[in-house]
Every structure is written in structure tokens, then in C-alpha cells.
Amino acid sequence: MASASQKEYTTDKIRNIAFIGHGGSGKTTVSEAMLLTSGTSTRFGRVEDGSTVSDYHPDEIERKISINASLLHCEWDSHKINILDTPGYSDFTGEVISSLRVSDIAVVLLKAVEGTEVGTEIVWNYTKRYQTPSILVVNKLDNENAEFDNAFATARNRFGADVTLVQFPANQGLTFDSVVDVLKMKLYKYQRDGSGRFTESDIPAEFKEKADHLHEELIEKIAETDEELMNKFFEDGTLKDADLQKGLRLALNTRKIFPVFCCAASMNIGLTPLLNFLIQFGPSPVDRGPAQAKDQKGQPIQVALDANAQPSLFAFKTVSEQHVGELSFFRVCSGTVTAGLDMTNNSNGKVERLGQIFVMNGKERRDVAKLVAGDIGAVVKLKDTHTNNTLSSKSFPVIY
């Protein structure tokens, strides 16, 4: 499996994404398609035959569901994308919460037949708790009974008018292969062989009126989120591309818009535009602003995401892996962490020396020299560090 780990990425070139949604909505398959599309993986693993990168535990393979949140990563357009593929069943909801704590954007999966379900609402409420920017993806549009308009309507009904179409299917059901993008104003027609390859063309006449209407609706929605943009919109009747892009990034980051995309992950349809959108408009750790923390006295402080500052990290998940021992997953909150670094656990005062630092793709580990503020990785054999602990340099005591 190829890896982005040999390269070094600055904080602004990192995207931390959590896939969340009701059980069976296709989060693991979307993760798998993303790894394939980005060239990280050379084969398309299937949940049905237990061959996916993220569902590697025996219980997950046997039950054909995600039980643990898995950390994956890939590279796209010179950016590193960290992916947290979370379980959908409510028994494992703690995995969703811990993943959202270290993510900068949530991708909420909906089924094209059922639309918004109980599990969707549960995870949506978690995004509200952490104020996580969110995108919705209507998946399984190749299902015989797919009904995109209904799925979109359920989302808008439950989550409000800020749920806004960026794409709609030109066809759906068993022949699904084409998507109209109302941001780019193009039609994407995909090959149905799982390769993810597609052609881009002008929107056909039969969809032009609908696309024009939705494009105007999208521009107006973006303009509404910023007074300066609204004034430009009233003056010119539209927004220039530069203003549109700036406004969309701001609106997404401040949860004033929730864009909706189309997908059939099992056929690798819809992944490239989604990846492009995440890079172009999705917030980096820098965009999300400083981390909220407490000092030694319990007073709230803000910690800037500065790779040159004193190092600190938050351990959001701990697992015991066969032949490895205890593996601690963490997000770097400030500074840069390297193997051999001595850090203090501010929950118990114990000093920990970091061993090898890894980036992960499911159970596969690759060691890296360092990770900068905003990045996510793992380290083995920390003696006294557990989930929700903070490690930092001795001169910078802080708790996240």
C-alpha cells in the first residue's frame, strides 16, 4: 500500500475528516474508495468478504460492521488527508465522539433509499456539540430504489435550510453513472467498472434549467453568510469566482452551509469531486482556530496551532494490538513531535518518552520522523498514558 507518510506536510496542507452516519450507510466503503482513488490502495476491499483496510479486527470481519474507529490516510493534490472511519451502530457511539474531537470536518453519509435515520440524527447532534463543519453525502445511488430527492428532503427537514445541494444525480438506480455539479456547472459521467474514471462535459439541456436555479440558490446561500458578500451580490446580482470560493470556505467552516454530494461508493462513483472539494474548501487545522485547553490552575486558555511552538498532543484513543502492545492514537495540538521526545502527562505528572511515531492505514503502520501541529498519528508502548490524556513539554503544562 502506498503512503503519504514519506512526505512532510505543513499544518495548512492537512485535512482531518471523520466519516459518520447510521449503520450500513457506507462509511467504510467510501473510505476504501477514497484510498483507491488517491492511489494509496491498489485494490478495492469489500465489507462483504472482510477485505477492507479499516475493518480488520476479527469481530468486524465476522459481523461485517465497523466496531472500532479506524485511522487511515492518503494524499490528494499535495495534501495529507487523515480519515477516521467510525462505526454507525449506537453501541459504539464513543468511537464517533472521540473521532470528532480530533477532526476538522465531518462527512455525514446518508443512504439514498432511507435518507436521514435515527443514527444520522445522533451523530449530527455530536457535530453540533463540537461545532464541526459538515458535508452530507447521499450514498448508494446505484440501489434499485434510490430516491435522491427524498433523501435530501429528509436531511433538510431534520437539519434545516442550510443543507444545500452542490450536486444532484442525472440518473439513479441500477443504471446510475452521472452527476450534475451545480458549483462547477458540469456533468460528470462515470465508468461503471469501479475505476473511478469519469468524463466532464457541459450540462445537457434537460438539466440546465434545474442546474441554473440551484447554482443561483447556492450563490445566494453563500452570500447570505457574510455581509460584505451580500452587498456584492446585491450590486452585481452574482458573485465572482474568487468571492464565491472565499465565501464557501468561510460558510462551511462556520457551519452556515452543509453541502450535499452524490455517491455510489461500491462502484467508486463520486469520489474525485468530493476529494477536490475537501481540499479546496474543507477547513485545515489552521482554519479551525486555536485549541481550547486549560492551564495548571484549571483556567481556560487557547493554544495556537503553531508547528514551532512548545509541543503538546491529545491522546484520543488507545487500543491493544496483537504483537504490538498498547497503541495510542493522538492529535498534535501544538509544536512538532518526534521520536525520542520526553513529554509530561499532565493528567498524572508522569514523564513519557515517545517511541517510534506512526501514521496508520488500518492495521498497517509506517514510521515517520515527525508530525506537526494538526496532524494525527500513533505511538506504541506509552507506560502511563490513556485515552483523553494530554502530553506536553515540561515547560508548557496544558490539558485538552
C-alpha positions, 0 to 999 in steps of 0.5 A: 500500500502506498503512503503519504507518510514519506512526505512532510506536510505543513499544518495548512496542507492537512485535512482531518475528516471523520466519516459518520452516519447510521449503520450500513450507510457506507462509511467504510466503503467510501473510505476504501474508495477514497484510498483507491482513488488517491492511489494509496490502495491498489485494490478495492476491499469489500465489507462483504468478504472482510477485505477492507483496510479499516475493518480488520479486527476479527469481530468486524470481519465476522459481523461485517460492521465497523466496531472500532474507529479506524485511522487511515490516510492518503494524499490528494493534490499535495495534501495529507488527508487523515480519515477516521472511519467510525462505526454507525451502530449506537453501541459504539457511539464513543468511537464517533465522539472521540473521532470528532474531537480530533477532526476538522470536518465531518462527512455525514453519509446518508443512504439514498433509499432511507435518507436521514435515520435515527443514527444520522440524527445522533451523530449530527447532534455530536457535530453540533456539540463540537461545532464541526463543519459538515458535508452530507453525502447521499450514498448508494445511488446505484440501489434499485430504489434510490430516491435522491430527492427524498433523501435530501428532503429528509436531511433538510427537514431534520437539519434545516435550510442550510443543507444545500445541494452542490450536486444532484444525480442525472440518473439513479438506480441500477443504471446510475453513472452521472452527476450534475455539479451545480458549483462547477456547472458540469456533468460528470459521467462515470465508468461503471467498472469501479475505476473511478474514471469519469468524463466532464462535459457541459450540462445537457439541456434537460438539466440546465434549467434545474442546474441554473436555479440551484447554482443561483440558490447556492450563490445566494446561500453563500452570500447570505453568510457574510455581509460584505458578500451580500452587498456584492451580490446585491450590486452585481446580482452574482458573485465572482469566482474568487468571492464565491470560493472565499465565501464557501470556505468561510460558510462551511467552516462556520457551519452556515452551509452543509453541502450535499454530494452524490455517491455510489461508493461500491462502484467508486462513483463520486469520489474525485469531486468530493476529494477536490472539494475537501481540499479546496474548501474543507477547513485545515487545522489552521482554519479551525482556530486555536485549541481550547485547553486549560492551564495548571490552575484549571483556567481556560486558555487557547493554544495556537496551532503553531508547528514551532511552538512548545509541543503538546498532543491529545491522546484520543484513543488507545487500543491493544494490538496483537504483537504490538502492545498498547497503541495510542492514537493522538492529535498534535495540538501544538509544536512538532513531535518526534521520536525520542521526545520526553513529554509530561502527562499532565493528567498524572505528572508522569514523564513519557518518552515517545517511541517510534511515531506512526501514521496508520492505514488500518492495521498497517503502520509506517514510521515517520520522523515527525508530525506537526501541529494538526496532524494525527498519528500513533505511538506504541508502548506509552507506560502511563498514558490513556485515552483523553490524556494530554502530553506536553513539554515540561515547560508548557503544562496544558490539558485538552 
